[in-house]
Amino acid sequence: MAAKKKQTPMMVQYQQIKDQYPDAFLFYRIGDFYELFNDDAIKGSQLLELTLTARNKSVDNPIPMCGVPHHAVQNYIDILIDKGYKVAICEQLEDPRKATGMVKRDVIQLITPGTIIDEKAGSAKENNYLTAVVKDGDDYGFAYTDLSTGEMKVSRLDRLDAVINEMMSLQTKEVVVSHEFPAATVKRFAEMNILVSYEDEVTVQSEVSFVTQHIADALEKRVLEQLLTYLIATQKRSLAHLQPAVEYEPSQFLKLDHSAQRNLELTQSLSTGHKSGTLLWLLDETKTAMGGRLLKQWLERPLLNIRQIERRQDKVAALLKHYFERSELQTNLTKVYDLERLAGRVAFGSVNGRDLIQLKTSLEQIPKIKDTLLKINETKAFDDVLDHLDPVDDIRDLIARAIVDEPPLSVKEGGVIRDGYNEQLDQYRDAMQNGKQWIAALETSEREKTGIHNLKIGYNHVFGYYIEVTKSNLAQVPEARYTRKQTLTNAERFSTPELKEKEQLILEAQDKSTALEYDLFAEIREQVKQQIQRLQKLAQGVAALDVLQSFSVVSENDHYVRPKLVAHKHDIEIVNGRHPVVERVLGQQKYIPNSVTMPKDTNILLITGPNMSGKSTYMRQLALTVIMAQMGCFVPADQATMPVFDQIFTRIGAADDLISGESTFMVEMMEANAALSHATANSLILFDEIGRGTATYDGMALAQAIIEFIHDHVHAKTLFSTHYHELTALEDHLPELKNVHVGAIEKNGELIFLHKMMPGPADKSYGIHVAKLAGLPDSLLKRADQVLQKLEKQGAELEQQQETAPASASPQPAVIAESNAGDEQQLSLFGEPEQPVKSLDKASQTVLKQIKQVNLMNETPMDAMNLLNELQQQLMK
């Protein structure tokens, strides 16, 4: 309590403000610095690498503090936001020179990971989404927004998994919930490195009513109100750029859960986490930031409606036919700045003169873009895009009349408004110009009258205008001509009544000119603000056109074809299809294409072949082709016919879920279950090596059961790759399943991958050959080959004994061993029975049945060893 009594008025004010924002770093403005105190200073100095000092060092408990210059504050804010913290900006609300007592201060904005709008280098084509979730019974209201663009979407979801999938797909950094939201779910959000913020109040203001005007669902309206209330509370400024909320359902689009997006490397590389090497990287030939963001949205939400897809295809086809017009479009699009985010800065009041010039430059391109589009619009394919291309010429003309071509960065120091725009401003400028000319003439006159050739007239903010004479020339100054104003080491400064009078006129004109310029700029900004919705509609049209021209460029450069989508058939016929990203990396000359043929009576392709031969590439190739087709892009193939898929499920590659403490096998089974539970006959399933995470027989049994379940109950188009060669026998009794394999040949003991898909099962595993390619020691490989030959021989002997041995034979376990002398000995798999037995016990019958079903020729050495061990354990029970 004693410490509180000793607090200065400033620290009392600081603590009162800090108490309102306990979960944020409070940047408290003092003069030209933002200061942090107490715990904020201690933690902030560590995170920002600042020097930690103290206020009132002489007292027993000095207050920790650190600070940053106001002109560099944005860099420090970005660092904290990137680390998942909030920053409250506390500004001085009055001029310290005019304040009585403590300068009034308050927080003018709370910046959070989900509300940051100042884009960093390289992030122009990325959205920054803030989400909100409300729970009502078993349903969830889910909303998200990008504050920098004003985009607002809302949905009703029926499962928590669906909520989490949406959040992961959006890569949201912050979620807004109420304190009544289930604590277990909040904990799960936090474990996903998502900042959880709370908003319990709901304030219905004009922005809220405007955004929710088209939403009828009560739960969706409630979550929107929660999200908007949080935005109003944190941003403390106009949100006029927020667009009316758009209701969506994930089922309206091709469903790609986060697992599928990750496995297929749609937007992030599995190896680097970056964009390079992804489908987004491949398709991104966009020229604008808006187009780049829309491309990513289209990629994550491909269409289901064939007519909508075909309309996009028609536009791509038209652009492909008109190369020169497309080049004109690209040239003009390159000069279009980020209209969405410019509109956001206008609404926020943070737009400056240079932003408005960018807006004018962008609007000047729209008539050119429209004229070019009209030349290629023979089939009326671009009518809907043209409808969005309003040039907003009134705003363009206003900016052209009002703002200089190269305005300064600041809007508060003058030099922004053109001459001739405002008569009063011109008069002030004329007075300033004439006054300065008068001063220049006075300087010349005084030099002549005094004979002092280096006499000069200068100006500073403290003393105003002055006549300066060096001390060596003071004797030449006529007595009583000047009034002394300031003494310097080497000169004296003077004034005259006429100079003082002119100074007052010039400074008054300058002050009034600067103030008037800012007022005029604010009026212009307000006029632009009134047209935000027109600018946003224009931005949507430009972005869509940009994505479509990007599709046409990629399709032309990489020789893609227009896919034919069929609504009521379930056939896939892709001739010489290619994996678009792998082809781009390898080059078209090196990439070996593969066809995918799955008529209506074939729903499962069981793929066998050695590791590294291209099975996973083949599977991903089909999925990426489907996604590109349903985005409206052309596809990498010589010819492609396919149905419209509703969902894609993948299980490709091994991955632990460390956050949830789940093993690779558990993740594998969970992803398999998601597919089996939710897939329909119109879905696509990609399963790579299902069952390998457990013991051989467990894995094989699970793999077979999964295949049979898909075949008998789901009927989805499925690619299933496996090393369990026993599964290839399923083709004999599952009519919808066909075997295919990746070709490989042995030449002089070396394995050569053909990377070509062929009908039928693979003839062997080639595991030792792949191990050789991986560089394992020669001695190890020779030993593995010896073991393999013995196991293959045992398999052959076993088959012969099963044909000739009496039914009463009693199996005994056997092993492969070496004598101390190094002579290799092979024990018989079946020992001679000591005495005949009339019947086998149940365990022995089971073992014999398992042995009979195994084809050792197709077993890897390790699988064969596991098999022998399991048989031995069963017989010893």
HELIX and SHEET records of a PDB file:
HELIX    1   1 ALA A    2  LYS A    5  1                                   4    
HELIX    2   2 PRO A    9  LYS A   18  1                                  10    
HELIX    3   3 ASN A   38  LEU A   48  1                                  11    
HELIX    4   4 HIS A   70  ALA A   72  5                                   3    
HELIX    5   5 VAL A   73  ASP A   82  1                                  10    
HELIX    6   6 LEU A  160  LEU A  170  1                                  11    
HELIX    7   7 ALA A  183  GLU A  191  1                                   9    
HELIX    8   8 SER A  206  VAL A  211  1                                   6    
HELIX    9   9 ALA A  218  GLN A  235  1                                  18    
HELIX   10  10 PRO A  250  GLN A  252  5                                   3    
HELIX   11  11 HIS A  258  ASN A  263  1                                   6    
HELIX   12  12 LEU A  279  LEU A  283  1                                   5    
HELIX   13  13 ALA A  289  GLU A  300  1                                  12    
HELIX   14  14 ILE A  306  LYS A  321  1                                  16    
HELIX   15  15 TYR A  323  THR A  334  1                                  12    
HELIX   16  16 LEU A  339  PHE A  348  1                                  10    
HELIX   17  17 GLY A  353  LYS A  375  1                                  23    
HELIX   18  18 ASP A  383  HIS A  388  1                                   6    
HELIX   19  19 ASP A  393  ALA A  402  1                                  10    
HELIX   20  20 GLU A  423  THR A  450  1                                  28    
HELIX   21  21 LYS A  471  GLN A  476  5                                   6    
HELIX   22  22 PRO A  497  LYS A  529  1                                  33    
HELIX   23  23 ILE A  532  ASN A  557  1                                  26    
HELIX   24  24 PRO A  580  LEU A  586  1                                   7    
HELIX   25  25 LYS A  615  MET A  631  1                                  17    
HELIX   26  26 THR A  664  HIS A  678  1                                  15    
HELIX   27  27 THR A  696  PHE A  709  1                                  14    
HELIX   28  28 ILE A  710  VAL A  714  3                                   5    
HELIX   29  29 HIS A  725  ASP A  732  5                                   8    
HELIX   30  30 GLY A  767  LEU A  773  1                                   7    
HELIX   31  31 ASP A  778  THR A  804  1                                  27    
HELIX   32  32 LYS A  842  GLN A  853  1                                  12    
HELIX   33  33 LEU A  856  ASN A  858  5                                   3    
HELIX   34  34 PRO A  861  MET A  876  1                                  16    
SHEET    1   A 6 THR A  53  ARG A  55  0                                        
SHEET    2   A 6 ILE A  63  PRO A  69 -1                                        
SHEET    3   A 6 PHE A  33  PHE A  37 -1                                        
SHEET    4   A 6 ALA A  24  ILE A  30 -1                                        
SHEET    5   A 6 LYS A  86  GLN A  92  1                                        
SHEET    6   A 6 ARG A 105  ILE A 111 -1                                        
SHEET    1   B 6 LEU A 195  TYR A 198  0                                        
SHEET    2   B 6 GLU A 174  VAL A 177  1                                        
SHEET    3   B 6 TYR A 129  ASP A 136  1                                        
SHEET    4   B 6 ASP A 139  ASP A 146 -1                                        
SHEET    5   B 6 GLU A 151  LEU A 157 -1                                        
SHEET    6   B 6 VAL A 246  GLU A 247  1                                        
SHEET    1   C 7 LYS A 255  LEU A 256  0                                        
SHEET    2   C 7 GLN A 647  ARG A 651  1                                        
SHEET    3   C 7 LEU A 684  ASP A 688  1                                        
SHEET    4   C 7 LYS A 717  SER A 721  1                                        
SHEET    5   C 7 ILE A 604  THR A 608  1                                        
SHEET    6   C 7 LEU A 737  LYS A 747  1                                        
SHEET    7   C 7 GLU A 750  PRO A 759 -1                                        
SHEET    1   D 4 LYS A 456  ASN A 460  0                                        
SHEET    2   D 4 GLY A 464  THR A 470 -1                                        
SHEET    3   D 4 ALA A 491  SER A 495 -1                                        
SHEET    4   D 4 THR A 483  THR A 487 -1                                        
SHEET    1   E 4 LYS A 564  VAL A 566  0                                        
SHEET    2   E 4 GLN A 639  PRO A 643  1                                        
SHEET    3   E 4 ILE A 572  GLY A 577 -1                                        
SHEET    4   E 4 ASN A 594  MET A 598 -1                                        
SHEET    1   F 2 ILE A 816  GLU A 818  0                                        
SHEET    2   F 2 GLU A 824  GLN A 826 -1                                        
END                                                                             
